[in-house]
Every structure is written in C-alpha cells, then in structure tokens.
Amino acid sequence: MKRLLSVLMTCALLVGCACVNVQAADLPGADVPVVCATGKFDMTVEANSMATADTAFPLEVGETVRINASYTPNGSVDFGLLDSDNVFHYLTVTKGSIDKTLKIEKRGNYTFAIRNNTDNKISVSGYVTY
C-alpha cells in the first residue's frame, strides 16, 4: 500500500510540474537588448560621394542601429541610414572611427550609407548591428 501511494504521489508531482502555467510580464524600465542581425562591411568611398548598402532592412520605432567602424585617412565622414523617403539620418565623424547608435524615430525600410565629405578616397570597414 505504501509503495502504491508513493508511486501515485510521484506521478501526481510529475504531472503537476509539467502543467504549470507561465505568463510573461512587460515590466516598465526593464529594457532587454535584442540583437537581430550584424552585418560586416569593407568598402571604399570615393571623394565627396556616398556609398550605400545593397539591401534595405525594416525597422520599427524605438529600435536602434549600432555602427562600429574605422576608416582611413581621417576626415569628415557621415555614417547613417537612408529612410524610404531618401532622407539621410547620420552622425558625423572626423577622427577615423565611430562606435555610435542611432535610434529609429519612424517605422520603415532603412539602408546603411556612408557619405565621404573629404577630397580623398577613404577605406572603411566595420559592423552594423540592428
């Protein structure tokens, strides 16, 4: 009898553990970073011109895009995103490297772009994380 009772209690315990309800809660102030994708790039940008990525990616309001890159020679270079209205949202860098994040203000498709404001061709390499 004790053995039968032990087996029944063990089974009840196992079934009870397997059937626990789980709920998700959205806690204010609990920001959890989610990395969707990372793209590596190596490119040359001609003097006083803009180079863009081959494909656009969809972003929602509040999402962020991190740009981590270096370039040579030093000079004024704009790193950013072209939105679907062809508006360039950018950060200007002059010292040969960038590690900054852009926050998306408008939902849409965005294309990574680099604008070389110098009179020299530049070589750029780095990562874009979105």
Backbone as CSV, one residue per row, in Angstrom:
resi,resn,N_x,N_y,N_z,CA_x,CA_y,CA_z,C_x,C_y,C_z
1,MET,0.812,-1.188,0.000,0.000,0.000,0.000,0.863,1.263,0.000
2,LYS,1.913,1.257,0.840,2.809,2.408,0.879,3.486,2.613,-0.475
3,ARG,3.858,1.510,-1.090,4.535,1.594,-2.373,3.599,2.164,-3.445
4,LEU,2.376,1.743,-3.477,1.388,2.245,-4.414,1.133,3.726,-4.178
5,LEU,1.022,4.127,-2.937,0.808,5.527,-2.586,2.015,6.375,-3.010
6,SER,3.210,5.870,-2.843,4.427,6.583,-3.255,4.465,6.775,-4.771
7,VAL,4.102,5.744,-5.507,4.088,5.830,-6.967,3.049,6.839,-7.427
8,LEU,1.860,6.825,-6.833,0.800,7.768,-7.197,1.212,9.208,-6.881
9,MET,1.829,9.430,-5.736,2.268,10.773,-5.357,3.362,11.272,-6.299
10,THR,4.271,10.396,-6.685,5.339,10.768,-7.608,4.765,11.149,-8.963
11,CYS,3.805,10.357,-9.445,3.153,10.666,-10.726,2.413,11.992,-10.653
12,ALA,1.700,12.232,-9.564,0.974,13.484,-9.386,1.936,14.670,-9.371
13,LEU,3.072,14.505,-8.713,4.073,15.552,-8.657,4.649,15.838,-10.043
14,LEU,4.961,14.810,-10.814,5.487,14.991,-12.161,4.478,15.668,-13.083
15,VAL,3.224,15.255,-13.018,2.177,15.859,-13.837,1.972,17.315,-13.421
16,GLY,1.994,17.580,-12.135,1.820,18.946,-11.644,2.923,19.874,-12.105
17,CYS,4.150,19.395,-12.152,5.281,20.212,-12.609,5.210,20.473,-14.105
18,ALA,4.725,19.510,-14.864,4.672,19.641,-16.314,3.544,20.549,-16.766
19,CYS,2.553,20.786,-15.945,1.381,21.551,-16.351,1.293,22.899,-15.636
20,VAL,2.406,23.521,-15.405,2.417,24.813,-14.733,2.172,25.904,-15.757
21,ASN,1.252,26.831,-15.480,1.000,27.960,-16.361,2.123,28.976,-16.214
22,VAL,2.569,29.504,-17.351,3.612,30.515,-17.356,3.063,31.738,-18.066
23,GLN,3.302,32.915,-17.478,2.846,34.152,-18.086,4.022,35.100,-18.238
24,ALA,3.978,35.905,-19.283,5.005,36.916,-19.497,4.495,38.240,-18.969
25,ALA,5.391,39.037,-18.454,5.027,40.351,-17.943,5.917,41.395,-18.590
26,ASP,5.322,42.509,-18.967,6.072,43.626,-19.514,6.350,44.590,-18.369
27,LEU,7.569,44.572,-17.889,7.931,45.403,-16.749,8.478,46.737,-17.222
28,PRO,7.916,47.848,-16.731,8.439,49.144,-17.153,9.877,49.316,-16.686
29,GLY,10.684,49.867,-17.577,12.078,50.111,-17.229,12.976,48.898,-17.380
30,ALA,12.418,47.760,-17.786,13.228,46.548,-17.936,13.580,46.379,-19.404
31,ASP,14.566,47.133,-19.866,14.982,47.065,-21.258,15.887,45.862,-21.461
32,VAL,15.496,45.014,-22.390,16.289,43.835,-22.712,16.798,44.015,-24.131
33,PRO,18.118,44.163,-24.317,18.627,44.348,-25.675,18.487,43.080,-26.491
34,VAL,17.996,43.240,-27.718,17.838,42.111,-28.621,18.610,42.438,-29.893
35,VAL,19.529,41.601,-30.238,20.297,41.810,-31.446,19.659,40.992,-32.554
36,CYS,19.192,41.676,-33.599,18.532,40.981,-34.700,19.543,40.434,-35.702
37,ALA,20.487,41.274,-36.094,21.460,40.847,-37.094,22.673,41.757,-37.033
38,THR,23.771,41.239,-37.508,25.002,42.017,-37.603,25.563,41.835,-39.001
39,GLY,25.910,42.950,-39.614,26.489,42.890,-40.944,27.879,43.499,-40.957
40,LYS,28.833,42.763,-41.512,30.202,43.269,-41.641,30.333,43.923,-43.007
41,PHE,31.106,45.005,-43.063,31.325,45.653,-44.344,32.774,46.111,-44.488
42,ASP,33.253,46.105,-45.708,34.545,46.643,-46.132,34.280,47.337,-47.457
43,MET,34.528,48.636,-47.519,34.254,49.339,-48.763,35.180,50.529,-48.937
44,THR,35.220,50.998,-50.155,35.939,52.220,-50.490,34.889,53.233,-50.919
45,VAL,35.016,54.455,-50.396,34.079,55.516,-50.754,34.880,56.622,-51.437
46,GLU,34.483,56.941,-52.645,35.179,57.973,-53.417,35.053,59.337,-52.734
47,ALA,35.950,60.255,-53.088,35.947,61.606,-52.526,34.611,62.299,-52.814
48,ASN,34.102,62.993,-51.805,32.867,63.784,-51.925,31.712,63.001,-52.547
49,SER,31.517,61.772,-52.085,30.421,60.948,-52.604,29.839,60.080,-51.495
50,MET,28.770,59.360,-51.831,28.079,58.498,-50.874,28.054,57.068,-51.394
51,ALA,28.243,56.126,-50.480,28.126,54.700,-50.809,27.017,54.121,-49.926
52,THR,26.204,53.236,-50.494,25.102,52.629,-49.747,25.205,51.100,-49.808
53,ALA,24.553,50.479,-48.828,24.466,49.016,-48.814,23.563,48.555,-49.951
54,ASP,23.657,47.286,-50.283,22.870,46.731,-51.386,21.405,46.521,-51.034
55,THR,21.118,46.273,-49.750,19.746,45.960,-49.361,19.294,46.823,-48.189
56,ALA,17.992,47.022,-48.128,17.370,47.749,-47.020,16.846,46.740,-46.003
57,PHE,16.642,47.196,-44.760,16.078,46.329,-43.736,14.993,47.084,-42.985
58,PRO,13.910,46.382,-42.591,12.799,47.029,-41.908,13.126,47.288,-40.436
59,LEU,12.749,48.473,-39.945,12.953,48.825,-38.546,11.698,49.471,-37.985
60,GLU,11.468,49.257,-36.716,10.324,49.813,-36.006,10.775,50.998,-35.159
61,VAL,9.830,51.847,-34.785,10.103,52.984,-33.904,10.694,52.470,-32.593
62,GLY,11.774,53.106,-32.154,12.424,52.722,-30.909,13.560,51.736,-31.069
63,GLU,13.643,51.051,-32.212,14.762,50.142,-32.428,16.038,50.960,-32.623
64,THR,17.177,50.309,-32.416,18.448,51.004,-32.556,19.335,50.294,-33.559
65,VAL,20.237,51.078,-34.144,21.229,50.552,-35.074,22.584,51.043,-34.592
66,ARG,23.469,50.107,-34.299,24.811,50.452,-33.829,25.785,50.376,-34.997
67,ILE,26.582,51.428,-35.143,27.600,51.484,-36.193,28.960,51.505,-35.513
68,ASN,29.774,50.514,-35.819,31.113,50.403,-35.243,32.078,50.207,-36.415
69,ALA,32.846,51.257,-36.726,33.692,51.191,-37.916,34.928,52.074,-37.765
70,SER,35.874,51.844,-38.653,37.045,52.713,-38.743,37.339,52.969,-40.214
71,TYR,38.015,54.094,-40.473,38.326,54.460,-41.846,39.655,55.212,-41.904
72,THR,40.270,55.191,-43.077,41.490,55.952,-43.320,41.420,56.567,-44.705
73,PRO,41.999,57.721,-44.932,42.587,58.620,-43.948,41.504,59.379,-43.175
74,ASN,41.921,60.055,-42.079,40.996,60.850,-41.268,40.357,61.949,-42.106
75,GLY,39.195,62.386,-41.666,38.469,63.463,-42.325,37.000,63.368,-41.961
76,SER,36.220,64.300,-42.458,34.793,64.358,-42.146,34.009,63.311,-42.943
77,VAL,33.400,62.383,-42.215,32.623,61.307,-42.834,31.305,61.174,-42.081
78,ASP,30.192,61.018,-42.820,28.869,60.825,-42.222,28.482,59.360,-42.341
79,PHE,28.147,58.742,-41.205,27.660,57.368,-41.162,26.193,57.422,-40.782
80,GLY,25.337,56.663,-41.473,23.936,56.696,-41.099,23.054,55.786,-41.919
81,LEU,21.773,56.156,-41.941,20.734,55.359,-42.586,19.906,56.230,-43.512
82,LEU,19.647,55.724,-44.706,18.714,56.360,-45.629,17.349,55.733,-45.416
83,ASP,16.327,56.565,-45.144,14.988,56.006,-44.965,14.294,55.854,-46.318
84,SER,13.062,55.379,-46.299,12.339,55.110,-47.552,11.996,56.388,-48.309
85,ASP,12.066,57.552,-47.640,11.847,58.839,-48.305,13.163,59.450,-48.790
86,ASN,14.247,58.667,-48.715,15.584,59.084,-49.120,16.152,60.206,-48.243
87,VAL,15.706,60.263,-46.990,16.258,61.205,-46.018,17.407,60.502,-45.300
88,PHE,18.552,61.176,-45.217,19.745,60.601,-44.614,19.820,61.004,-43.139
89,HIS,19.737,60.021,-42.241,19.862,60.215,-40.796,21.286,59.782,-40.448
90,TYR,22.120,60.725,-40.006,23.545,60.410,-39.909,24.212,61.022,-38.682
91,LEU,25.432,60.523,-38.440,26.336,61.044,-37.420,27.636,61.382,-38.132
92,THR,28.191,62.570,-37.849,29.434,62.998,-38.479,30.626,62.643,-37.600
93,VAL,31.655,62.089,-38.223,32.874,61.676,-37.530,34.060,62.296,-38.262
94,THR,35.116,62.664,-37.497,36.297,63.261,-38.134,37.606,62.577,-37.763
95,LYS,37.603,61.686,-36.792,38.840,61.133,-36.253,39.169,59.709,-36.711
96,GLY,38.475,59.173,-37.700,38.843,57.864,-38.230,38.116,56.669,-37.661
97,SER,37.221,56.884,-36.685,36.462,55.741,-36.159,35.129,56.212,-35.578
98,ILE,34.194,55.262,-35.497,32.870,55.526,-34.935,32.405,54.285,-34.189
99,ASP,31.763,54.507,-33.068,31.055,53.456,-32.334,29.867,54.138,-31.684
100,LYS,28.819,54.332,-32.462,27.640,55.081,-32.035,26.374,54.323,-32.410
101,THR,25.274,54.737,-31.770,23.977,54.107,-32.004,22.962,55.144,-32.450
102,LEU,22.213,54.811,-33.490,21.106,55.638,-33.966,19.797,55.012,-33.502
103,LYS,18.873,55.835,-33.003,17.559,55.346,-32.589,16.550,55.692,-33.672
104,ILE,15.738,54.717,-34.034,14.765,54.884,-35.110,13.546,55.646,-34.599
105,GLU,13.202,56.726,-35.299,12.071,57.586,-34.927,10.828,57.309,-35.770
106,LYS,11.022,56.662,-36.923,9.908,56.426,-37.849,10.024,55.020,-38.431
107,ARG,8.931,54.277,-38.390,8.905,52.916,-38.937,9.147,52.957,-40.437
108,GLY,9.945,51.990,-40.930,10.164,51.928,-42.366,11.359,51.071,-42.723
109,ASN,11.709,51.103,-43.995,12.871,50.374,-44.502,14.046,51.339,-44.567
110,TYR,15.184,50.886,-44.069,16.375,51.728,-43.995,17.547,51.038,-44.686
111,THR,18.407,51.862,-45.287,19.609,51.391,-45.960,20.813,52.057,-45.323
112,PHE,21.808,51.265,-44.957,23.039,51.795,-44.386,23.790,52.585,-45.454
113,ALA,24.331,53.764,-45.066,25.043,54.598,-46.023,26.213,55.317,-45.355
114,ILE,27.231,55.622,-46.169,28.401,56.375,-45.725,28.622,57.503,-46.728
115,ARG,28.723,58.736,-46.210,28.998,59.884,-47.076,30.392,60.420,-46.750
116,ASN,31.244,60.429,-47.738,32.616,60.921,-47.602,32.621,62.400,-47.959
117,ASN,32.894,63.256,-46.978,32.905,64.701,-47.191,34.305,65.235,-47.499
118,THR,35.269,64.348,-47.680,36.648,64.774,-47.907,36.985,64.786,-49.397
119,ASP,38.151,65.321,-49.697,38.633,65.348,-51.075,39.481,64.124,-51.406
120,ASN,39.483,63.134,-50.504,40.260,61.905,-50.692,39.358,60.679,-50.661
121,LYS,39.749,59.658,-51.385,39.070,58.357,-51.306,39.371,57.785,-49.927
122,ILE,38.375,57.132,-49.291,38.584,56.521,-47.984,38.290,55.029,-48.042
123,SER,38.971,54.278,-47.176,38.709,52.856,-46.995,38.031,52.696,-45.645
124,VAL,36.887,52.009,-45.638,36.080,51.859,-44.429,35.812,50.390,-44.162
125,SER,35.888,49.990,-42.893,35.500,48.625,-42.517,34.883,48.660,-41.129
126,GLY,33.957,47.727,-40.894,33.308,47.679,-39.594,32.077,46.804,-39.591
127,TYR,31.204,47.100,-38.603,29.989,46.312,-38.379,28.790,47.231,-38.188
128,VAL,27.646,46.770,-38.655,26.368,47.415,-38.371,25.507,46.372,-37.688
129,THR,25.004,46.720,-36.492,24.157,45.794,-35.725,22.779,46.410,-35.603
130,TYR,21.753,45.662,-36.004,20.385,46.160,-35.896,19.460,45.069,-35.405
